[in-house]
């Protein structure tokens, strides 16, 4: 069985991880300092040669609404450069992997400068581990744009699952219900994918989408009850409009 190399492609750094020979676990590798596509491609070539493989999983940074934004387009252009070398390349939805990595490092007490050095590696490792857990290289992953509305859900490797880390450091899974814009800000509505004590199956959690100092999308809790109700009412309007159509 061939190993799989995973890449978390950023403007300044490229996180890397590789699977074990049995395709069960992901191991983080040294982060590649991005220079330009040519030199970056050669660094990828060196890793493929070292681990005797031609299989690459590239994290695709879709927006939290599931759309292909400017960053995802950049990543896909670099992926095309890799494919032109004859290497096998597949995409994997990487939404929230960088956020999860940042939170894990914060929970572990890793400070800002040191965190930047390892977060890309952890994000690549998270991408690859999720890919392996979802079945690995057995079936091709196909992403097809659905107009301006995002991706075809039937061809997503992950079934719209968002993973967050709670205050105790435990991983909690939610289903992404909808992303709603209200008064210039974006909010994500999440439904528990597993039973939770504080949230019923028919309730949703509403979080504000913000951009942190590193330019990564993350979530922020909303304490204003009136704002929560307004966002939820906006969600109901969208649902009712869809039902009428």
RATA-V879871 format. One record per residue. N is the residue number from 1. RES is the residue in three letters. PHI is phi in whole degrees, -180 to 180 (* if undefined). BURIAL is 1 if it has 24 or more other ideal C-beta (glycine too) atoms within 12 Angstrom, else 0. D_CENTER is the distance of its C-alpha to the mean C-alpha in whole Angstrom. Layout:
((N:RES:PHI:BURIAL:D_CENTER) (N:RES:PHI:BURIAL:D_CENTER))
This chain:
((1:UNK:*:0:26) (2:UNK:-77:0:24) (3:UNK:-73:1:21) (4:UNK:-125:1:18) (5:UNK:-98:1:16) (6:UNK:-110:1:13) (7:UNK:-127:1:12) (8:UNK:-109:1:9) (9:UNK:-87:1:12) (10:UNK:-125:1:13) (11:UNK:-70:0:16) (12:UNK:-108:0:18) (13:UNK:-139:1:16) (14:UNK:-124:1:14) (15:UNK:-73:1:13) (16:UNK:-137:1:14) (17:UNK:-150:1:15) (18:UNK:-138:1:17) (19:UNK:-82:1:18) (20:UNK:-74:0:22) (21:UNK:-58:0:24) (22:UNK:-92:0:24) (23:UNK:70:1:20) (24:UNK:-110:0:20) (25:UNK:-124:0:18) (26:UNK:-109:1:16) (27:UNK:-123:1:18) (28:UNK:-71:1:16) (29:UNK:-118:1:18) (30:UNK:-61:0:20) (31:UNK:-72:1:18) (32:UNK:-87:1:19) (33:UNK:-81:0:20) (34:UNK:-69:1:20) (35:UNK:-119:0:23) (36:UNK:-161:0:23) (37:UNK:-59:1:22) (38:UNK:-63:0:25) (39:UNK:-61:0:25) (40:UNK:-64:1:21) (41:UNK:-62:1:22) (42:UNK:-69:0:25) (43:UNK:-68:1:23) (44:UNK:-66:1:21) (45:UNK:-59:0:24) (46:UNK:-63:0:25) (47:UNK:-69:1:23) (48:UNK:-63:1:23) (49:UNK:-66:0:27) (50:UNK:-60:0:27) (51:UNK:-102:1:25) (52:UNK:52:0:27) (53:UNK:-148:1:24) (54:UNK:-128:0:23) (55:UNK:-100:1:19) (56:UNK:-131:1:16) (57:UNK:-109:1:13) (58:UNK:-108:1:11) (59:UNK:-68:1:7) (60:UNK:-102:1:7) (61:UNK:-82:1:6) (62:UNK:-63:1:7) (63:UNK:-68:1:9) (64:UNK:-66:1:9) (65:UNK:-88:1:12) (66:UNK:85:1:10) (67:UNK:-102:1:12) (68:UNK:-87:1:12) (69:UNK:-98:0:13) (70:UNK:-57:0:15) (71:UNK:-68:1:12) (72:UNK:-64:1:11) (73:UNK:-63:0:15) (74:UNK:-62:0:15) (75:UNK:-63:1:13) (76:UNK:-67:1:14) (77:UNK:-68:0:18) (78:UNK:-67:1:17) (79:UNK:-61:1:16) (80:UNK:-64:0:20) (81:UNK:-61:1:21) (82:UNK:-68:1:20) (83:UNK:-65:0:21) (84:UNK:-66:0:25) (85:UNK:-84:0:25) (86:UNK:90:0:26) (87:UNK:-82:1:22) (88:UNK:-83:0:20) (89:UNK:-128:1:17) (90:UNK:-128:1:14) (91:UNK:-98:1:11) (92:UNK:-143:1:8) (93:UNK:-59:1:5) (94:UNK:-105:1:2) (95:UNK:-52:1:2) (96:UNK:79:1:4) (97:UNK:-67:1:4) (98:UNK:-67:1:7) (99:UNK:-62:1:8) (100:UNK:-62:1:9) (101:UNK:-64:1:10) (102:UNK:-59:1:12) (103:UNK:-66:1:14) (104:UNK:-63:1:15) (105:UNK:-70:1:17) (106:UNK:-63:0:18) (107:UNK:-62:0:19) (108:UNK:-85:0:21) (109:UNK:79:0:23) (110:UNK:-81:0:21) (111:UNK:-79:0:22) (112:UNK:-49:0:21) (113:UNK:-64:0:22) (114:UNK:-69:0:22) (115:UNK:-63:1:18) (116:UNK:-61:1:17) (117:UNK:-73:0:19) (118:UNK:-119:1:17) (119:UNK:-64:1:13) (120:UNK:-68:1:12) (121:UNK:-64:1:14) (122:UNK:-66:1:12) (123:UNK:-65:1:8) (124:UNK:-63:1:10) (125:UNK:-64:1:12) (126:UNK:-66:1:9) (127:UNK:-59:1:7) (128:UNK:-67:1:11) (129:UNK:-64:1:12) (130:UNK:-64:1:10) (131:UNK:-63:1:11) (132:UNK:-65:1:15) (133:UNK:-65:0:15) (134:UNK:-83:0:14) (135:UNK:127:0:17) (136:UNK:72:1:16) (137:UNK:-89:1:18) (138:UNK:-68:0:21) (139:UNK:-124:0:20) (140:UNK:-68:0:18) (141:UNK:-103:1:15) (142:UNK:-119:0:16) (143:UNK:-111:1:14) (144:UNK:-126:0:17) (145:UNK:-61:0:17) (146:UNK:-112:0:19) (147:UNK:62:0:21) (148:UNK:-96:0:19) (149:UNK:-99:0:18) (150:UNK:116:1:15) (151:UNK:-110:1:14) (152:UNK:-76:0:16) (153:UNK:-60:0:15) (154:UNK:-69:0:17) (155:UNK:-109:0:16) (156:UNK:-85:1:12) (157:UNK:-71:1:11) (158:UNK:-111:1:10) (159:UNK:-90:0:12) (160:UNK:60:1:11) (161:UNK:-99:1:10) (162:UNK:-111:1:9) (163:UNK:-111:1:10) (164:UNK:-121:1:12) (165:UNK:-108:1:14) (166:UNK:-82:0:18) (167:UNK:-63:0:21) (168:UNK:-93:0:22) (169:UNK:82:0:19) (170:UNK:-90:0:18) (171:UNK:-81:0:15) (172:UNK:-123:1:15) (173:UNK:-103:1:14) (174:UNK:-131:1:14) (175:UNK:-96:1:14) (176:UNK:-76:1:13) (177:UNK:-81:1:16) (178:UNK:-169:1:16) (179:UNK:-108:1:16) (180:UNK:-120:1:19) (181:UNK:-98:0:21) (182:UNK:-146:1:24) (183:UNK:51:0:26) (184:UNK:86:0:24) (185:UNK:-113:0:21) (186:UNK:-111:1:18) (187:UNK:-131:1:17) (188:UNK:-109:1:15) (189:UNK:-105:1:17) (190:UNK:-121:1:16) (191:UNK:-116:1:18) (192:UNK:-62:1:18) (193:UNK:-83:0:17) (194:UNK:-135:0:20) (195:UNK:-56:0:23) (196:UNK:-131:0:23) (197:UNK:-70:0:26) (198:UNK:-93:0:26) (199:UNK:-142:0:24) (200:UNK:-74:0:26) (201:UNK:-62:0:24) (202:UNK:-96:0:26) (203:UNK:-105:0:24) (204:UNK:-124:1:21) (205:UNK:-105:1:19) (206:UNK:-112:1:19) (207:UNK:-126:1:17) (208:UNK:-85:1:17) (209:UNK:-90:1:14) (210:UNK:-129:0:15) (211:UNK:-111:0:15) (212:UNK:-84:0:15) (213:UNK:-65:0:18) (214:UNK:-94:1:15) (215:UNK:83:0:14) (216:UNK:-93:1:11) (217:UNK:-76:1:10) (218:UNK:-146:1:11) (219:UNK:-114:1:13) (220:UNK:-136:0:17) (221:UNK:-68:0:20) (222:UNK:-115:1:22) (223:UNK:-97:0:26) (224:UNK:-73:0:28) (225:UNK:-64:0:29) (226:UNK:-65:0:31) (227:UNK:-67:0:27) (228:UNK:-59:1:25) (229:UNK:-66:0:28) (230:UNK:-65:0:28) (231:UNK:-66:1:24) (232:UNK:-65:1:25) (233:UNK:-65:0:28) (234:UNK:-64:1:26) (235:UNK:-61:1:24) (236:UNK:-63:0:27) (237:UNK:-61:0:28) (238:UNK:-66:0:25) (239:UNK:-63:0:26) (240:UNK:-64:0:30) (241:UNK:-65:0:29) (242:UNK:-64:0:27) (243:UNK:-67:0:30) (244:UNK:-67:0:33) (245:UNK:-71:0:31))
